[in-house]
Amino acid sequence: MSEIIKFTNLTDIATHFRKDLTGDHRPLKELVLFFAHNGTGKTRLSMEFKQAGKQFDGDGKVIARDTLYFNAFTEDLFSWNNDLENDTDRFLNLNTDSAFFDGLRELELDAKIESFFHNYVDLKFDINYEDGTVRFSRSIIIEETEQTIENIKISRGEETLFMWSFFLAICQLAIDKDPAYNWVRFVYIDDPISSLDENNAIAIACDLVNLLATEGNEIKTVISTHHSLFFNVLFNEVRTKGIKNKRYYLHFKEPGDYSLQDTDDSPFFHHIATISELNKVVLSNKIYTYHFNALRTILEKTASFFGYGEIGKCIHGLNDDVLFERALNLFSHGKYSIYDPVEMGDDNKELFKRIFREFIDKYKFDFPEIFNEPNPIAAA
């Protein structure tokens, strides 16, 4: 059984991670990697970690810091000017007041950013270091002639990739001990793959681990994500590269009730975390239509594991053919939008709970032991 550590606040979790990385918890780790669902407090945790590394003078002014971070606040340092008046001169603004851009003008990061950015997309960019702007262009072929489209508004995914490439370039400087970033002792990365497809999620994970595995790298890193594929690629890559790491599942039950589950001693499966979330909604009876998506995913993984050709093989306890067909029909129409959540009717709630509880009973999930949660069978 893997260790579960309870916390009452995010500040203590940030302190726990720092101890993992500084050697107060033996053995010393180079990386903390953890999985947590959205709404758990991942971004707030990254800010608590950053705040713990600041030093202040008597007037409350920051005189030292130790954490370079990438999270939703980092993304806010980049903002679009869409030229609403003429709709022609579109560019990305950089908030150069932030320490994130320290040394930007002197270091001229174009080449480093380009080396990462072109791993993902075929776009050109030009950084104006004087006014802190970035303009993008793309080359296209028209009638066998190459032409360049200037001042384009790139997609949300391309924008994420540019910001990520910018961040990796700065990380490279910090790892290489450039004087502009010699204050960096820790890098904290929170969910860098919003708006990205699975291919880019894999590419980002691999590029990140390759960077962290740079010979002589002394910077310690924390990475958090809610994306199962990204987590699993990181999980495997850091092991392959021999990076000393600690892996956790961060669970949030209610304010003041957090827990870190150590996943070092037993395999980590994303579906375990999903089952835990479904258990909570079953126990609360707050079951929405999109929860059928999550349950279907669990059934599909189980069917694949056992070599079944269809998820119906994993639906148990429905001896009534009509009820069974109704369940299959609900699963086959399960593309429920998370942006328009609708609570199920009582009859579908009962069907959902019945399928879930029979599944848990059939495959012998021990909730008190695995999740430190009540067993839904006992609550039926």
C-alpha positions as CSV (number, residue, x, y, z in Angstrom):
1,M,0.0,0.0,0.0
2,S,1.4,3.4,-1.0
3,E,1.8,6.1,1.6
4,I,-0.9,8.7,2.0
5,I,0.0,12.0,3.7
6,K,-2.7,14.4,4.9
7,F,-2.5,18.2,4.7
8,T,-4.8,21.0,5.8
9,N,-3.4,23.7,3.4
10,L,-1.4,24.2,0.2
11,T,1.4,26.0,2.0
12,D,2.3,22.8,3.8
13,I,2.3,20.8,0.6
14,A,4.6,23.4,-1.0
15,T,7.0,23.0,2.0
16,H,6.8,19.2,1.6
17,F,7.8,19.4,-2.0
18,R,10.7,21.7,-1.1
19,K,11.9,19.1,1.4
20,D,11.8,16.4,-1.3
21,L,14.0,18.6,-3.5
22,T,16.5,19.9,-0.9
23,G,17.2,16.6,0.9
24,D,15.3,17.1,4.1
25,H,13.3,14.1,3.0
26,R,15.8,11.3,2.1
27,P,16.8,10.4,-0.5
28,L,17.3,13.7,-2.3
29,K,15.1,14.2,-5.4
30,E,15.7,16.2,-8.6
31,L,12.1,16.2,-9.7
32,V,8.6,16.1,-8.1
33,L,5.9,15.0,-10.5
34,F,2.3,14.9,-9.5
35,F,-1.2,14.3,-11.0
36,A,-4.2,16.3,-9.8
37,H,-7.6,17.0,-11.3
38,N,-8.7,20.6,-12.2
39,G,-10.1,22.4,-9.2
40,T,-7.7,20.8,-6.8
41,G,-5.6,24.0,-6.4
42,K,-2.6,23.2,-8.7
43,T,-2.1,26.8,-9.8
44,R,-2.5,28.2,-6.2
45,L,0.0,25.5,-5.1
46,S,2.6,26.7,-7.6
47,M,2.2,30.2,-6.3
48,E,2.6,29.0,-2.7
49,F,5.8,27.2,-3.7
50,K,7.1,30.4,-5.4
51,Q,6.2,32.6,-2.4
52,A,8.1,30.3,0.0
53,G,11.3,31.1,-2.0
54,K,11.1,34.9,-1.6
55,Q,13.1,37.0,0.8
56,F,11.9,40.5,1.9
57,D,13.6,43.5,3.4
58,G,12.2,45.5,6.3
59,D,9.9,47.4,4.0
60,G,8.4,44.3,2.6
61,K,10.2,44.6,-0.8
62,V,11.3,41.4,-2.4
63,I,15.1,41.2,-2.4
64,A,15.6,37.6,-3.5
65,R,13.7,34.7,-5.0
66,D,14.5,31.2,-6.2
67,T,11.6,29.9,-8.4
68,L,11.1,30.2,-12.1
69,Y,7.5,29.1,-12.8
70,F,5.2,28.4,-15.7
71,N,1.4,28.5,-15.0
72,A,-1.7,30.4,-15.9
73,F,-0.1,33.6,-14.5
74,T,2.9,33.2,-16.8
75,E,0.5,32.9,-19.8
76,D,-1.0,36.2,-18.7
77,L,2.4,37.9,-19.3
78,F,1.6,37.5,-23.1
79,S,-1.4,39.4,-24.4
80,W,-2.7,40.1,-27.9
81,N,-3.1,43.5,-29.6
82,N,-5.5,42.6,-32.5
83,D,-5.5,46.1,-34.1
84,L,-9.3,46.4,-33.7
85,E,-9.3,49.7,-35.7
86,N,-7.6,48.4,-38.9
87,D,-7.5,44.6,-38.4
88,T,-4.0,44.4,-40.0
89,D,-1.2,44.9,-37.5
90,R,-1.6,42.1,-35.0
91,F,1.1,41.4,-32.4
92,L,1.7,39.7,-29.1
93,N,2.7,42.0,-26.2
94,L,5.2,40.9,-23.6
95,N,4.8,42.3,-20.0
96,T,8.5,43.2,-19.6
97,D,7.9,44.5,-16.1
98,S,8.0,40.9,-14.9
99,A,11.2,39.3,-13.7
100,F,10.3,36.4,-16.1
101,F,11.8,38.6,-18.9
102,D,15.0,39.6,-17.0
103,G,17.8,40.0,-19.5
104,L,15.5,39.8,-22.4
105,R,17.0,42.6,-24.4
106,E,20.7,41.6,-23.7
107,L,20.3,37.9,-24.3
108,E,18.2,38.0,-27.6
109,L,16.5,34.7,-27.2
110,D,15.3,34.3,-30.8
111,A,17.6,31.4,-31.7
112,K,16.9,29.5,-28.5
113,I,13.1,30.0,-28.8
114,E,13.2,29.1,-32.5
115,S,15.0,25.8,-31.8
116,F,12.2,24.7,-29.5
117,F,9.3,26.3,-31.4
118,H,10.1,24.7,-34.8
119,N,9.8,21.3,-33.2
120,Y,6.1,21.9,-33.0
121,V,4.9,24.4,-35.7
122,D,6.1,25.9,-39.0
123,L,5.8,29.6,-38.1
124,K,8.2,32.5,-38.1
125,F,8.3,35.2,-35.5
126,D,10.1,38.4,-34.8
127,I,10.7,39.8,-31.3
128,N,11.1,43.6,-31.0
129,Y,13.2,43.9,-27.8
130,E,12.7,47.6,-27.6
131,D,8.9,47.7,-27.3
132,G,8.4,44.1,-26.1
133,T,6.3,42.8,-29.0
134,V,6.2,39.7,-31.1
135,R,4.9,39.5,-34.7
136,F,4.2,36.2,-36.5
137,S,4.3,35.2,-40.1
138,R,3.9,32.1,-42.2
139,S,5.2,31.1,-45.6
140,I,2.8,29.6,-48.1
141,I,3.0,28.3,-51.7
142,I,0.7,30.0,-54.2
143,E,1.0,28.9,-57.8
144,E,4.5,27.4,-57.1
145,T,5.7,30.7,-55.6
146,E,6.5,31.1,-52.0
147,Q,4.7,34.0,-50.3
148,T,4.8,35.3,-46.7
149,I,1.7,36.3,-44.8
150,E,2.7,38.9,-42.2
151,N,1.1,40.0,-38.9
152,I,-1.0,36.9,-38.5
153,K,-3.1,36.0,-35.5
154,I,-1.9,32.5,-34.5
155,S,-4.2,29.9,-33.0
156,R,-4.6,29.4,-29.3
157,G,-2.6,26.1,-29.5
158,E,0.2,27.8,-31.5
159,E,0.3,30.6,-28.9
160,T,0.6,28.1,-26.1
161,L,3.5,26.5,-28.0
162,F,5.2,29.8,-28.4
163,M,4.9,30.7,-24.7
164,W,6.2,27.2,-23.8
165,S,9.1,27.6,-26.2
166,F,9.9,31.0,-24.7
167,F,9.8,29.4,-21.2
168,L,12.1,26.5,-22.3
169,A,14.6,29.0,-23.7
170,I,14.7,30.7,-20.3
171,C,15.0,27.4,-18.5
172,Q,18.0,26.6,-20.8
173,L,19.7,29.8,-19.7
174,A,19.0,29.0,-16.1
175,I,20.4,25.4,-16.5
176,D,23.4,26.8,-18.3
177,K,24.0,29.2,-15.3
178,D,23.6,32.4,-17.3
179,P,24.1,35.4,-14.9
180,A,20.7,36.8,-15.8
181,Y,19.0,33.7,-14.3
182,N,21.5,32.7,-11.6
183,W,18.8,33.2,-9.0
184,V,16.9,30.2,-10.2
185,R,17.1,27.2,-7.8
186,F,13.7,25.7,-8.7
187,V,11.5,25.4,-11.8
188,Y,7.8,24.9,-11.2
189,I,5.6,23.9,-14.2
190,D,1.9,23.7,-13.9
191,D,-0.1,22.2,-16.8
192,P,1.7,23.6,-19.8
193,I,-0.4,21.8,-22.4
194,S,-3.7,23.6,-22.5
195,S,-5.2,23.8,-26.0
196,L,-2.8,21.2,-27.4
197,D,-3.4,17.9,-29.1
198,E,-2.0,14.6,-28.0
199,N,1.0,14.7,-30.4
200,N,2.2,18.0,-29.0
201,A,1.5,16.9,-25.5
202,I,3.9,14.0,-26.1
203,A,6.5,16.2,-27.8
204,I,6.4,18.8,-25.0
205,A,6.9,16.0,-22.4
206,C,9.9,14.6,-24.2
207,D,11.5,18.0,-24.9
208,L,11.1,19.0,-21.2
209,V,12.7,15.8,-19.9
210,N,15.5,16.1,-22.3
211,L,16.2,19.6,-21.1
212,L,16.0,18.5,-17.4
213,A,18.4,15.7,-18.2
214,T,21.1,18.2,-19.4
215,E,24.4,17.2,-17.9
216,G,25.4,19.3,-14.9
217,N,21.8,20.6,-14.3
218,E,21.5,21.5,-10.7
219,I,18.0,23.0,-10.8
220,K,15.2,21.1,-9.1
221,T,11.8,20.9,-10.7
222,V,8.2,20.4,-9.8
223,I,5.7,19.4,-12.6
224,S,1.9,19.1,-12.1
225,T,-0.7,18.1,-14.6
226,H,-4.3,16.9,-14.9
227,H,-3.6,15.3,-18.3
228,S,-3.1,11.6,-18.1
229,L,-1.1,11.1,-21.3
230,F,1.2,13.9,-20.4
231,F,1.7,12.5,-16.9
232,N,2.4,9.0,-18.2
233,V,4.9,10.1,-20.9
234,L,6.8,12.2,-18.2
235,F,6.6,9.2,-15.8
236,N,8.3,6.9,-18.3
237,E,10.8,9.5,-19.7
238,V,12.2,10.6,-16.4
239,R,12.7,6.9,-15.5
240,T,14.5,6.3,-18.8
241,K,16.7,9.3,-18.3
242,G,17.6,8.3,-14.7
243,I,16.2,11.5,-13.1
244,K,15.7,11.0,-9.4
245,N,12.1,11.7,-8.9
246,K,9.1,11.6,-6.5
247,R,5.6,10.9,-7.9
248,Y,2.3,11.8,-6.3
249,Y,-1.4,11.9,-6.8
250,L,-2.8,15.1,-5.1
251,H,-6.3,14.6,-3.9
252,F,-8.6,17.4,-2.7
253,K,-11.7,16.4,-0.8
254,E,-12.9,19.7,0.7
255,P,-11.3,22.9,2.1
256,G,-8.7,21.9,4.7
257,D,-8.6,18.3,3.5
258,Y,-5.8,17.5,1.0
259,S,-3.8,14.3,0.6
260,L,-0.7,13.3,-1.3
261,Q,-0.7,9.7,-2.3
262,D,2.8,8.4,-2.9
263,T,2.9,6.4,-6.2
264,D,6.5,5.3,-6.0
265,D,5.7,1.8,-4.6
266,S,2.8,0.9,-6.9
267,P,2.0,1.6,-10.5
268,F,0.1,4.8,-11.2
269,F,-3.1,4.4,-13.3
270,H,-5.0,7.5,-14.3
271,H,-8.2,5.5,-14.2
272,I,-7.7,5.0,-10.4
273,A,-8.0,8.8,-10.0
274,T,-11.1,8.9,-12.2
275,I,-12.8,6.1,-10.3
276,S,-12.1,8.1,-7.1
277,E,-13.8,11.1,-8.6
278,L,-16.8,9.0,-9.8
279,N,-17.1,7.5,-6.3
280,K,-17.4,11.0,-4.8
281,V,-20.3,11.9,-7.2
282,V,-22.0,8.6,-6.5
283,L,-21.9,9.2,-2.8
284,S,-23.0,12.8,-3.1
285,N,-25.7,12.0,-5.7
286,K,-24.6,15.0,-7.7
287,I,-24.3,13.1,-11.0
288,Y,-24.2,14.9,-14.3
289,T,-24.6,13.7,-17.8
290,Y,-20.9,14.1,-18.7
291,H,-20.0,11.6,-15.9
292,F,-21.1,8.9,-18.3
293,N,-18.1,10.0,-20.4
294,A,-15.8,9.3,-17.5
295,L,-17.4,6.0,-16.7
296,R,-17.3,4.9,-20.3
297,T,-13.6,5.6,-20.4
298,I,-13.1,3.3,-17.4
299,L,-15.2,0.6,-19.0
300,E,-13.2,0.9,-22.3
301,K,-9.9,0.6,-20.4
302,T,-11.1,-2.5,-18.6
303,A,-12.5,-4.0,-21.7
304,S,-9.2,-3.4,-23.5
305,F,-7.3,-4.9,-20.6
306,F,-9.3,-8.1,-20.7
307,G,-9.4,-8.3,-24.4
308,Y,-13.1,-7.7,-24.7
309,G,-14.4,-6.4,-28.0
310,E,-17.0,-4.1,-26.4
311,I,-17.7,-2.3,-23.2
312,G,-21.0,-4.2,-22.7
313,K,-18.8,-7.1,-21.4
314,C,-17.9,-4.8,-18.4
315,I,-21.5,-3.8,-17.5
316,H,-22.6,-6.1,-14.8
317,G,-25.7,-6.5,-12.6
318,L,-28.3,-5.6,-15.3
319,N,-30.1,-8.8,-16.0
320,D,-33.0,-7.0,-17.6
321,D,-32.3,-6.8,-21.4
322,V,-34.3,-3.6,-21.8
323,L,-32.3,-2.0,-19.0
324,F,-29.0,-3.2,-20.4
325,E,-29.9,-1.8,-23.9
326,R,-30.8,1.5,-22.3
327,A,-27.4,1.6,-20.5
328,L,-25.6,0.9,-23.8
329,N,-27.6,3.6,-25.5
330,L,-26.6,6.2,-22.9
331,F,-23.0,5.3,-23.3
332,S,-23.2,5.4,-27.1
333,H,-24.5,9.0,-26.9
334,G,-22.1,10.0,-24.3
335,K,-20.5,13.1,-25.9
336,Y,-21.8,15.4,-23.1
337,S,-20.2,18.8,-23.0
338,I,-18.4,19.7,-19.8
339,Y,-19.2,23.3,-20.7
340,D,-22.9,22.7,-20.5
341,P,-23.3,20.3,-17.5
342,V,-26.8,18.9,-17.0
343,E,-27.7,17.0,-13.8
344,M,-29.2,13.5,-14.6
345,G,-32.7,12.6,-13.9
346,D,-33.3,10.3,-10.9
347,D,-33.8,7.2,-13.0
348,N,-30.5,7.7,-14.9
349,K,-28.7,8.5,-11.7
350,E,-29.9,5.2,-10.2
351,L,-28.8,3.4,-13.4
352,F,-25.4,5.1,-13.3
353,K,-24.9,4.2,-9.6
354,R,-25.9,0.6,-10.2
355,I,-23.5,0.1,-13.1
356,F,-20.7,1.8,-11.1
357,R,-21.2,-0.2,-7.9
358,E,-21.5,-3.5,-9.8
359,F,-18.3,-2.6,-11.6
360,I,-16.5,-1.9,-8.3
361,D,-17.8,-5.1,-6.8
362,K,-16.9,-7.2,-9.8
363,Y,-13.3,-6.1,-10.0
364,K,-12.7,-5.8,-6.3
365,F,-11.6,-2.2,-5.8
366,D,-10.9,-1.7,-2.1
367,F,-11.9,1.9,-1.5
368,P,-10.8,2.3,2.1
369,E,-7.4,0.8,1.3
370,I,-6.7,2.4,-2.1
371,F,-8.4,5.7,-1.9
372,N,-8.9,6.3,1.8
373,E,-12.6,6.8,1.0
374,P,-15.9,5.0,1.8
375,N,-16.7,2.1,-0.4
376,P,-19.8,2.9,-2.6
377,I,-21.0,-0.7,-2.1
378,A,-21.4,-0.1,1.6
379,A,-23.3,3.1,0.9
380,A,-25.7,1.5,-1.5
